[in-house]
Structure formats: structure tokens, C-alpha cells
Amino acid sequence: MKNNRYWLLVVLAGAFEVGWVIGLKHAHSIFTWGLTIVAIFLSFYLLIQAMKNLPASTAYAVFTGLGTVGTVLLGIMLFNEPANVMKLILIGTLLGGILGLKAVTKEDA
């Protein structure tokens, strides 16, 4: 149960990763660049804190996978990026792999 706290940090780090990736493309003022820099710092800080108590390889894979899924989905929903069935199937496959990695990671790792 204790590790759930650290997995939450990985999920939050992934959310901030989505924020800074989108910020890199869409920042247009000092304020939005500032938000992007804060998101970069927070994403890596939270990931580092989580990796102190979780297997680094699994935590990093989940972090990058969530960032990828989140960035693609927000790109489709907010920025009218093209979506097709194959892209959604592949994102679903990636999400399944992320959940699978988390499920098979031993709690005492």
C-alpha cells in the first residue's frame, strides 16, 4: 500500500510532463514559458522522488508512457491533431503496456 503513494507521484510527474511538452510547442509569452519551466522542474522532481522507492526502469517507463499517451490525446482533443483508428489502437496498446508494467511490479521491489 505504501508504494501507491509513489505511483501517484509517477502519475503526477507524467501529467506535468504532458504540460511541459505541450508548453514547448505553444508557449508564446514569458508567463507561458515560465509555466513550461515550472512543469519541467516538477515532472522531474516528482519522478526522482518516486524512483527513490520504486524500480527505476518501471517507474521511468510508466512516466514516459503516460506522458506519450497524455500528449497524443490532448493534441487530438485540444489542438485538432489528426486521429485515426490505428493511432487510437496503438495508444490503447501503449496504455495496456503501462498498466501491465505497474501490475507486475512487485510491491517490495
The 8 nearest C-alpha neighbors of each residue, nearest first, counted from 0:
[[1, 2, 3, 4, 106, 5, 107, 6],
 [2, 0, 3, 4, 5, 106, 6, 52],
 [1, 3, 5, 4, 0, 6, 106, 53],
 [4, 2, 6, 5, 1, 0, 7, 8],
 [5, 3, 7, 2, 6, 1, 8, 0],
 [4, 6, 49, 8, 2, 7, 3, 9],
 [7, 5, 9, 3, 8, 4, 2, 10],
 [6, 8, 10, 4, 5, 9, 3, 11],
 [7, 9, 5, 11, 6, 10, 45, 49],
 [10, 8, 6, 12, 7, 11, 46, 62],
 [9, 11, 13, 7, 12, 8, 14, 6],
 [12, 10, 14, 8, 13, 9, 7, 15],
 [11, 13, 42, 9, 15, 45, 10, 14],
 [14, 12, 16, 66, 10, 62, 11, 15],
 [13, 15, 11, 17, 16, 12, 10, 18],
 [16, 14, 18, 42, 12, 38, 17, 13],
 [17, 15, 13, 19, 18, 14, 42, 66],
 [16, 18, 14, 66, 20, 70, 15, 19],
 [19, 17, 15, 16, 21, 20, 22, 38],
 [18, 20, 22, 35, 16, 38, 21, 17],
 [19, 21, 17, 23, 22, 18, 16, 24],
 [20, 22, 18, 19, 24, 23, 25, 17],
 [23, 21, 19, 26, 25, 35, 20, 24],
 [24, 22, 20, 21, 25, 26, 19, 35],
 [23, 25, 22, 21, 26, 20, 27, 19],
 [24, 26, 22, 23, 21, 27, 31, 20],
 [27, 25, 31, 22, 32, 23, 24, 28],
 [26, 28, 25, 31, 32, 29, 30, 24],
 [29, 27, 31, 30, 26, 32, 33, 25],
 [28, 30, 32, 31, 33, 27, 26, 34],
 [29, 31, 33, 28, 32, 34, 27, 26],
 [32, 30, 26, 34, 33, 28, 29, 35],
 [33, 31, 35, 29, 26, 34, 30, 28],
 [34, 32, 30, 36, 31, 35, 29, 37],
 [35, 33, 31, 37, 32, 36, 38, 30],
 [34, 36, 19, 32, 38, 22, 33, 37],
 [35, 37, 39, 33, 38, 34, 32, 40],
 [36, 38, 34, 40, 39, 35, 41, 33],
 [37, 39, 35, 41, 15, 19, 36, 40],
 [40, 38, 36, 42, 37, 41, 19, 35],
 [39, 41, 37, 38, 43, 42, 44, 36],
 [42, 40, 44, 38, 43, 39, 45, 37],
 [43, 41, 12, 15, 39, 45, 16, 44],
 [42, 44, 46, 45, 41, 40, 47, 39],
 [45, 43, 41, 47, 46, 42, 40, 48],
 [46, 44, 48, 12, 42, 47, 43, 8],
 [47, 45, 43, 49, 48, 44, 9, 12],
 [48, 46, 50, 44, 49, 45, 43, 51],
 [47, 49, 45, 46, 51, 50, 44, 8],
 [50, 48, 5, 46, 51, 47, 52, 8],
 [49, 51, 53, 47, 52, 55, 48, 46],
 [50, 52, 49, 48, 53, 47, 55, 54],
 [53, 51, 50, 49, 54, 5, 2, 48],
 [54, 52, 50, 55, 51, 49, 58, 108],
 [53, 55, 57, 56, 58, 108, 50, 52],
 [56, 54, 58, 50, 57, 59, 53, 51],
 [57, 55, 59, 58, 54, 60, 61, 53],
 [56, 58, 60, 59, 55, 54, 61, 100],
 [59, 57, 55, 61, 60, 56, 62, 54],
 [58, 60, 62, 56, 61, 57, 55, 63],
 [59, 61, 57, 63, 62, 58, 64, 56],
 [60, 62, 64, 58, 97, 59, 63, 65],
 [63, 61, 59, 13, 65, 60, 64, 9],
 [62, 64, 66, 60, 65, 61, 67, 59],
 [65, 63, 61, 67, 66, 62, 60, 68],
 [66, 64, 68, 62, 67, 63, 13, 69],
 [67, 65, 13, 63, 69, 17, 64, 68],
 [66, 68, 64, 70, 65, 69, 63, 71],
 [69, 67, 65, 71, 70, 66, 72, 90],
 [68, 70, 66, 72, 67, 71, 65, 17],
 [71, 69, 67, 17, 73, 68, 72, 74],
 [70, 72, 74, 68, 69, 73, 67, 75],
 [73, 71, 75, 69, 74, 70, 68, 76],
 [74, 72, 76, 70, 75, 77, 71, 69],
 [75, 73, 78, 71, 72, 80, 77, 76],
 [74, 76, 80, 79, 72, 73, 78, 77],
 [75, 77, 73, 74, 79, 78, 72, 80],
 [78, 76, 73, 74, 75, 79, 80, 72],
 [77, 79, 74, 80, 75, 76, 73, 81],
 [80, 78, 75, 77, 76, 81, 74, 82],
 [79, 81, 75, 74, 78, 82, 76, 77],
 [82, 80, 79, 75, 83, 74, 78, 86],
 [83, 81, 75, 86, 80, 84, 87, 85],
 [82, 84, 86, 85, 87, 81, 88, 75],
 [83, 85, 87, 86, 88, 82, 89, 90],
 [84, 86, 88, 87, 83, 89, 82, 90],
 [87, 85, 89, 83, 88, 84, 90, 82],
 [86, 88, 90, 84, 89, 85, 91, 83],
 [89, 87, 85, 91, 86, 90, 84, 92],
 [88, 90, 92, 86, 91, 87, 85, 93],
 [89, 91, 93, 87, 92, 88, 68, 94],
 [92, 90, 94, 88, 89, 93, 87, 95],
 [91, 93, 89, 95, 90, 94, 88, 96],
 [94, 92, 90, 96, 95, 91, 89, 97],
 [93, 95, 91, 97, 96, 92, 90, 98],
 [96, 94, 92, 98, 93, 97, 99, 91],
 [95, 97, 99, 93, 94, 98, 100, 92],
 [98, 96, 94, 100, 99, 61, 95, 93],
 [99, 97, 101, 95, 96, 100, 102, 94],
 [98, 100, 96, 102, 97, 101, 95, 103],
 [101, 99, 97, 103, 102, 98, 96, 104],
 [100, 102, 98, 104, 99, 103, 97, 57],
 [103, 101, 99, 100, 104, 98, 105, 97],
 [102, 104, 100, 101, 105, 99, 98, 106],
 [105, 103, 101, 102, 100, 106, 108, 57],
 [104, 106, 108, 107, 103, 102, 101, 54],
 [105, 107, 108, 104, 2, 0, 53, 1],
 [106, 108, 105, 2, 104, 53, 52, 54],
 [107, 105, 106, 54, 53, 104, 52, 2]]
